Structures are given as structure tokens and as C-alpha cells.
Amino acid sequence: MIKLAFIFITLFLTVESLAAQTNRVRSLKSEVRVCAWTDIETEAFTTNKISGIVTDSNAAFIPKVTLELRSQTGSRIALVKSDKKGNFVFPLISPGRYLLKARWSKPGFNCREIEIEVAGSVDRPRTLVLEVSPKEVVIEH
């Protein structure tokens, strides 16, 4: 009779242990679902980007242009340089309105500023054209 009671208690404890493990697995599944949902939600706010190309008035690309992205209040968000083909990308930009300033270190070109609105996750690549600055001509008599 004692052996039978021992087997019954062992069986009962095993069933209880399995039930506890099952509940723990269910709890973990819920946590995984919540984490996955949270990642999807935050991804919607960080997959936006601003991209484009910097050219001169003849459509020739301009490398190594400094591009500065600022908020409407004037605080700097990011700073990048265009690559050797004039391309630039500001990744992970939240929706909103921004000011984009392009400045080339070579003399003879004007800076360019444009307003940009980021909405949704569709990126419309922009073309920034840097114009040649007018030269001053001094005529002496």
C-alpha cells in the first residue's frame, strides 16, 4: 500500500510539474507575441528615410557635399556627405517636417536649403541642384 501511495504521489507531482511547465510556455508565448508586436509598431516609426542626389545645374553629380538635416525648431538631426556619385541617405527618420541644407566646400557654389516633409514609409528621392554663385566683377577706371 505504501508503494502504491508513493507511485500515486510521484505521478501527481509529475502531472503538476508538467502543468506548471505548460503554463510557463504559454506565458513565454504571450511575451514573445507582445515583443514581436512592439517591434513591428516601432519599426513603422524608424523605417522612413530621406534620400536623393546632389547635382549642379548641368545635372552632373557633386560628390562630398555636406548635407545637414534640421528640425523645424533648428536642432540638428543628422549630418551626412554625398558619396562619389552625389547620392545621400538619412536613414531612420521619424515622420515630420525638416529643413535640409546642402553645402559644398568648393568655392563658387551657393548653399541650398529646402523644406522636406516625411510622411509614411515611402521615400521620394530628391534632387538638390547647387547653383554657381555669381562672381563679382570689379572694374577700375
Secondary structure, DSSP 8 states (H G I E B T S, - for coil): -HHHHHHHHHHHHHHHHHHHHHHHHHHHHHHHHHHHHHHHHHHHHH---EEEEEEETTS-B-SS-EEEEEETTS-EEEEEE--TTSEEEE-S--SEEEEEEEE-SSTTB--EEEEEEE-SS----EEEEE-B---------
